[in-house]
Amino acid sequence: MNQLPLSRFRVLDLTRARSGPTAVRQLADWGADVLKIETPDNDATEVGSRGSPDFQNLHRNKRSLTLNLKAPEGFEILKRLVRGADVLVENYRPDVKHRLGIDYERLRAINPRLVYASISGFGQEGPYSDRPGLDQIAQGMGGLMSITGLPGQGPVRVGIAIADLSAGVFCAMGILLALLEREQSGAGQWVQTSLLAAQVAMLDFQAARWLLAREVPEQAGNNHPTAIPTGVFATADGHINIAGSGHELFTRLCKALGAAQLASDPDYASGKARLRNRDRLNAAIEAITRTRRSAEWIEILNGAGVPCGPIYRIDEVFADPQVRHIGIAREIESPEHGRQELVGQAVDLSRTPWELRTPAPEKGEHTEAVLNALGYDAAAIAGLRARGAI
């Protein structure tokens, strides 16, 4: 097998919670040598207990070193690690990393080639920069909760930590861009993103509706806010998603439903007309979809070239033959927790696929090996441990 594309890069992971570990996971899965630096004490900011599905999924393919950054000897070890690192990722509040002495300017002085990546709640500067940031707070401030849910329902959070996850993916992309640029300049740089910035960026066309047309999007429930008919329709035994917007798709949909007259009805002749009469159109479609079972409609509509699909519970997602075919769930064996199946990457390369190489490490599992590589012998390591530095 070819060498993984990021195997030549060393990454120091000083992140906690979800956004930072998500960023580092992208690098780890593609082969980066990731060292997760943890406090020797219990850390309440970690996601889940050590053996929880969440923790195991976030921290695979990493090694673990315990280090007390508030102890002079612990800080000295970090500086030695920084000298040989390519990337450092942190998601401390801006004021915290300056108090610890691990901010970009100080670490750049140690290693000018270092790519230093930061994820914050609201940005490194500005009126909210020192506030603690959490996913749900960003969902609210980023506008997402105002457009999620049924009309008139009131604010609704999305069912995943989308601000955390998107900030992590954006951060990983920034790190890769900085590493590419370093090949030309020879210098590292500071990569920054925030939960708030990521959430606003993820609004995408909903944000553009305001910025360009001064439209304030509202809750549309299971309907697409502008592309009609696209939404959830009841069947004889459940519900399905149908996407039939645009003249061609709408015509196909009406023909497949046996209701070609809907396509020629003046009330539904244009996108604006369908949006204006959405509830009446949806009711007409649903009166038909209720006459057959979901599986029948999925076969009929997809056969007619109309996007249509089931609405799964999570267990049904991973039982689906197409999900199984794409292999996004992968197995790995953990000495501590047995066989595990984890969520993989959503992108594949033809020659250099991502890998699940190792399960999430036990806390401090690699401390001695890392310190040995830095020149510390058993006696020195014992002394560091006795003085609370590791």
MOZIRA-V504515 format. One record per backbone hydrogen bond with DSSP energy under -1.0 kcal/mol. CO is the residue of the C=O (numbers start at 1). NH is the residue of the N-H. Records with the same first field share a line. If there is no record, write none. Layout:
CO: NH / NH
This chain:
4: 7
6: 9
9: 33
10: 86 / 87
11: 35
12: 89
13: 37
18: 22
19: 23
20: 24
21: 25
22: 26
23: 27
24: 28
25: 29
27: 32
28: 31
29: 355
30: 6
32: 34
33: 11
34: 63
35: 13
36: 65
38: 67
43: 46
49: 52
52: 56
53: 57
54: 58
55: 59
63: 36
64: 366
65: 38
68: 71
71: 75
72: 76
73: 77
74: 78
75: 79
76: 80
77: 81
78: 82
79: 83
82: 85
86: 115
87: 12
88: 117
89: 14
90: 119
93: 97
94: 98
95: 99
96: 100
97: 102
103: 107
104: 108
105: 109
107: 111
111: 114
112: 188
115: 88
116: 191
117: 90
118: 193
120: 195
121: 196
126: 129
128: 131
134: 138
135: 139
136: 140
137: 141
138: 142
139: 145
140: 143
144: 147
145: 156
149: 221
150: 153
160: 162
161: 165
162: 166
163: 167
164: 168
165: 169
166: 170
167: 171
168: 172
169: 173
170: 174
171: 175
172: 176
173: 177
174: 178
175: 179
176: 180
177: 181
178: 182
181: 184 / 185
182: 186
189: 116
191: 118
193: 120
194: 198
195: 199
196: 200
197: 201
198: 202
200: 203
201: 204
203: 206
204: 208
205: 209
207: 211
208: 212
209: 215
210: 214
220: 223
229: 244
230: 224
231: 242
233: 240
238: 235
240: 233
241: 309
242: 231
246: 250
247: 251
248: 252
249: 253
250: 254
251: 255
252: 256
253: 257
254: 259
255: 258
259: 262
265: 268
270: 274
271: 275
272: 276
273: 277
275: 278
277: 281
278: 282
279: 283
280: 284
281: 285
282: 286
283: 287
285: 289
286: 290
288: 291
289: 292
292: 236
293: 297
294: 298
295: 299
296: 300
297: 301
298: 302
299: 303
300: 304
301: 306
302: 305
307: 243
309: 241
313: 317
314: 318
320: 324
321: 325
322: 326
328: 344
330: 342
332: 340
334: 338
338: 334
340: 332
342: 330
358: 61
362: 365
364: 367
366: 370
367: 371
368: 372
369: 373
371: 376
372: 375
377: 381
378: 382
379: 383
380: 384
381: 385
382: 386
383: 387
384: 389
385: 388
389: 68
